[in-house]
Amino acid sequence: MMMTGCGKESQNDDAYQEGETPEEMVTFEKDIENTKTAVRQTKDGGYIVAGGQGGQAWLKKLDRYGDEEWQNTYTLGDFGYTRSVVQTSDGGYLYSSYEGIVKADSNGIEEWKNKSKTVGAYPYYEDAIEHSSGNIYAVGGPSGGQGHFVKFSSTGEVLKRKFYGSKCEDDIFRSITESQDGMLVVAGEKAHGNQSFDCAFNFMYYKDFWILKLKKNGGVIWEKAYGGPYMEKADDIVALDDGGYALVGDKCDHGYDIGTCGSKAKVLYMRLNGDGDLVEEQSWSGLNFQERIPWFSITTTAFGGIAWTAEHKRKGTWVHKWGPNEETVSIFPDGYGGFDINRTTDDGFIIGTWGGIVIKTDSEFVYDLEVDE
């Protein structure tokens, strides 16, 4: 049995040189019996899944067909709403979450961790990457009310720690990516005032999309904020081939009545050029708004488009793509909330959901549904 979006003839053959064989398209749906599922493709064509088990950080390695190869837990707690995972250049894995960061080898064995606190609290990491230099960068917050940036060595030693933001509470970095020139671009949400007040009492509802380009030690190259008098919060960023960036998050034009966000909140997308200037903005109604819940993730498509995940208020997990060379497609699979979406080497997508369903689709969001035996 298959789930399909709008049909479109595949263009994958154009991407291969004469004599080469296109990569086999494998799709699946798997319930990993976990929650808040971050997932990335690995160098061997399989997938690494990050979750929590028994209050500890947990990784599960799947092969390219979605079958388990190994799983392991780590001496790092699993507190909080968010986590991220990436494969490192040595074949190992980097897991970050509110309580810190842990590095495992290619077989899932713990190598090191860093739980160093700041301002007497958890590090509150939201995202981490391995830079092309071999150093590791993690971002998060709020730490003392500000966005938190940490540079680690490849062995977990803190090399640099910096904080960014305003005097208002609750500035948060949600996502980090490496720019084409080897610098860093960070996105998140920055608090602002409410009418005549410099800072809002209900600070979580008075935010802007917040984007910074940073040097490798955290020096600011440029900083931009986009939004109106109410709420716009960026949750994820992806670098584009033209040197620009695409971001996804949510907005609520609540008109100073924050109780209306359940009906007014929308998915918000922005595209920026390489200097951080706003090029395009779009929004979609139907978002299931819940304060602090990180529903959103964004990636590029094989044909120059964009795909994102969120949570629809009536239909559950919401996955959407569009672009000048793409069919516009939305699907609403199982999983209760979008959490992570990444493009795969076969031009499909790997999707992790809040409810623990992992889905591998083709380029048009078609996939094999899991059948109970």
LINVEN-V143833 format. One record per residue. N is the residue number from 1. RES is the residue in three letters. NEAR is the number of other C-alpha atoms within 12 Angstrom. Layout:
n->(N N)
res->(RES RES)
near->(NEAR NEAR)
//
This chain:
n->(1 2 3 4 5 6 7 8 9 10 11 12 13 14 15 16 17 18 19 20 21 22 23 24 25 26 27 28 29 30 31 32 33 34 35 36 37 38 39 40 41 42 43 44 45 46 47 48 49 50 51 52 53 54 55 56 57 58 59 60 61 62 63 64 65 66 67 68 69 70 71 72 73 74 75 76 77 78 79 80 81 82 83 84 85 86 87 88 89 90 91 92 93 94 95 96 97 98 99 100 101 102 103 104 105 106 107 108 109 110 111 112 113 114 115 116 117 118 119 120 121 122 123 124 125 126 127 128 129 130 131 132 133 134 135 136 137 138 139 140 141 142 143 144 145 146 147 148 149 150 151 152 153 154 155 156 157 158 159 160 161 162 163 164 165 166 167 168 169 170 171 172 173 174 175 176 177 178 179 180 181 182 183 184 185 186 187 188 189 190 191 192 193 194 195 196 197 198 199 200 201 202 203 204 205 206 207 208 209 210 211 212 213 214 215 216 217 218 219 220 221 222 223 224 225 226 227 228 229 230 231 232 233 234 235 236 237 238 239 240 241 242 243 244 245 246 247 248 249 250 251 252 253 254 255 256 257 258 259 260 261 262 263 264 265 266 267 268 269 270 271 272 273 274 275 276 277 278 279 280 281 282 283 284 285 286 287 288 289 290 291 292 293 294 295 296 297 298 299 300 301 302 303 304 305 306 307 308 309 310 311 312 313 314 315 316 317 318 319 320 321 322 323 324 325 326 327 328 329 330 331 332 333 334 335 336 337 338 339 340 341 342 343 344 345 346 347 348 349 350 351 352 353 354 355 356 357 358 359 360 361 362 363 364 365 366 367 368 369 370 371 372 373)
res->(MET MET MET THR GLY CYS GLY LYS GLU SER GLN ASN ASP ASP ALA TYR GLN GLU GLY GLU THR PRO GLU GLU MET VAL THR PHE GLU LYS ASP ILE GLU ASN THR LYS THR ALA VAL ARG GLN THR LYS ASP GLY GLY TYR ILE VAL ALA GLY GLY GLN GLY GLY GLN ALA TRP LEU LYS LYS LEU ASP ARG TYR GLY ASP GLU GLU TRP GLN ASN THR TYR THR LEU GLY ASP PHE GLY TYR THR ARG SER VAL VAL GLN THR SER ASP GLY GLY TYR LEU TYR SER SER TYR GLU GLY ILE VAL LYS ALA ASP SER ASN GLY ILE GLU GLU TRP LYS ASN LYS SER LYS THR VAL GLY ALA TYR PRO TYR TYR GLU ASP ALA ILE GLU HIS SER SER GLY ASN ILE TYR ALA VAL GLY GLY PRO SER GLY GLY GLN GLY HIS PHE VAL LYS PHE SER SER THR GLY GLU VAL LEU LYS ARG LYS PHE TYR GLY SER LYS CYS GLU ASP ASP ILE PHE ARG SER ILE THR GLU SER GLN ASP GLY MET LEU VAL VAL ALA GLY GLU LYS ALA HIS GLY ASN GLN SER PHE ASP CYS ALA PHE ASN PHE MET TYR TYR LYS ASP PHE TRP ILE LEU LYS LEU LYS LYS ASN GLY GLY VAL ILE TRP GLU LYS ALA TYR GLY GLY PRO TYR MET GLU LYS ALA ASP ASP ILE VAL ALA LEU ASP ASP GLY GLY TYR ALA LEU VAL GLY ASP LYS CYS ASP HIS GLY TYR ASP ILE GLY THR CYS GLY SER LYS ALA LYS VAL LEU TYR MET ARG LEU ASN GLY ASP GLY ASP LEU VAL GLU GLU GLN SER TRP SER GLY LEU ASN PHE GLN GLU ARG ILE PRO TRP PHE SER ILE THR THR THR ALA PHE GLY GLY ILE ALA TRP THR ALA GLU HIS LYS ARG LYS GLY THR TRP VAL HIS LYS TRP GLY PRO ASN GLU GLU THR VAL SER ILE PHE PRO ASP GLY TYR GLY GLY PHE ASP ILE ASN ARG THR THR ASP ASP GLY PHE ILE ILE GLY THR TRP GLY GLY ILE VAL ILE LYS THR ASP SER GLU PHE VAL TYR ASP LEU GLU VAL ASP GLU)
near->(12 17 25 22 24 19 17 18 14 22 18 25 18 14 18 13 10 9 8 11 14 18 18 17 27 29 36 33 35 36 29 35 21 29 35 41 47 50 47 42 40 30 23 18 24 29 42 48 54 49 47 37 25 17 18 26 44 44 47 40 40 33 25 30 27 32 22 20 20 21 27 29 28 35 27 34 30 35 26 29 30 43 46 49 43 40 37 31 21 19 21 28 44 50 56 53 41 39 34 44 51 47 43 39 25 28 22 31 25 27 22 26 30 36 28 24 22 29 18 11 19 29 39 45 45 44 45 45 39 35 30 20 20 19 29 42 47 51 48 49 43 37 34 27 29 31 43 44 49 46 35 34 24 31 25 29 22 26 20 23 27 31 29 38 34 25 21 30 30 37 42 47 46 53 50 44 40 34 30 20 19 21 28 44 50 52 49 47 50 46 43 37 27 26 15 10 14 17 25 26 21 23 34 34 41 39 41 39 47 45 51 43 36 32 25 32 24 28 20 22 20 21 26 28 32 36 30 25 28 35 43 40 52 44 47 52 45 42 35 28 20 17 22 30 41 45 51 48 49 49 47 40 31 24 20 22 18 27 18 20 31 24 22 27 35 34 44 38 43 40 36 33 23 29 22 32 24 24 18 19 23 21 25 28 26 26 36 35 34 29 23 23 26 39 47 50 50 44 40 38 37 33 27 23 29 42 46 49 50 51 43 34 27 17 21 28 39 41 48 42 37 29 17 13 17 26 25 24 25 30 32 29 42 29 37 33 41 51 47 53 47 44 38 34 31 32 34 35 43 53 55 54 46 42 30 32 36 52 52 47 39 38 43 39 46 33 30 24 24 22 11 7 3)
//
